[in-house]
C-alpha cells in the first residue's frame, strides 16, 4: 500500500498494522490497526531518519519501540493524520 508516496509494509504488532519511510523527507508513515467501527488511521511523523526507521523496522516489538522512542517525543517528531482516500461506490 502507498500513502502520499510512502509505501507501507506490514509489521507484527498489536497496535501498528504497517510502517513506511521516505528518506528524502525523513518522514515515517504509520498505519495503526483498525478499531471496530473505524478505519485504520495513518499518521506521518517528521524528522525520523533512515537509521531510526531501521531500528523501528527491526525492533522485537515495533509498537513498543514506536511508543517509547517516537510517539513519546511529539516536539521532536511532530505528526499529522493523513486523511483516508475517497472511495468511489
C-alpha positions in Angstrom: 0.0 0.0 0.0 1.2 3.5 -0.7 0.2 6.6 1.2 1.2 10.0 -0.1 4.1 8.3 -1.9 5.3 6.3 1.1 5.0 2.5 0.6 3.8 0.7 3.7 4.9 -2.7 4.8 3.1 -4.9 7.4 4.7 -5.4 10.8 4.0 -7.8 13.6 2.4 -5.6 16.3 -0.8 -5.5 18.3 -1.2 -1.7 17.7 0.5 -1.0 14.3 -0.5 -2.5 11.1 2.1 -1.2 8.7 5.0 1.3 8.5 6.9 3.0 5.8 9.6 5.7 5.4 10.6 8.4 3.0 14.3 9.1 3.4 14.2 12.2 1.3 11.9 14.0 3.7 12.7 12.0 6.8 9.0 11.1 7.1 7.8 8.0 8.9 4.3 6.7 7.9 2.5 4.6 10.5 -0.8 2.8 9.9 -2.5 1.8 13.1 -4.7 -1.2 13.2 -8.4 -0.5 12.6 -10.8 -0.4 15.6 -14.2 -2.0 15.5 -16.2 0.8 13.8 -13.3 3.0 12.4 -10.9 2.6 9.5 -7.2 2.2 10.1 -5.6 5.6 10.8 -2.4 6.7 9.1 -0.1 9.3 10.5 3.1 10.9 9.2 5.9 11.6 11.7 8.5 14.2 10.8 12.3 14.1 11.5 12.6 10.3 11.5 15.9 9.5 9.8 16.7 6.3 8.0 18.7 4.9 10.9 15.8 5.3 13.3 13.4 3.8 10.8 15.7 0.7 10.5 15.7 0.3 14.3 11.9 0.6 14.4 11.5 -1.9 11.5 13.8 -4.5 13.1 12.6 -4.0 16.7 11.4 -7.1 18.6 8.2 -5.1 19.4 7.7 -2.3 16.8 4.7 -0.9 18.7 6.6 -0.7 22.0 9.6 0.9 20.3 7.4 3.4 18.5 5.6 4.4 21.7 8.8 4.8 23.8 11.1 6.4 21.2 8.9 8.3 18.7 5.4 8.9 19.9 6.6 10.0 23.3 8.5 12.9 21.8 6.0 15.0 19.8 8.3 18.1 19.9 11.0 16.1 18.1 8.7 14.0 15.9 5.6 16.1 15.1 2.8 14.2 13.4 -0.2 14.8 11.3 -3.1 12.5 10.4 -3.4 11.6 6.7 -7.0 11.7 5.5 -8.3 8.4 4.1 -8.6 8.5 0.3 -12.1 9.0 -1.0 -13.6 5.7 -2.1 -15.9 5.7 -5.1 -19.0 3.5 -4.7 
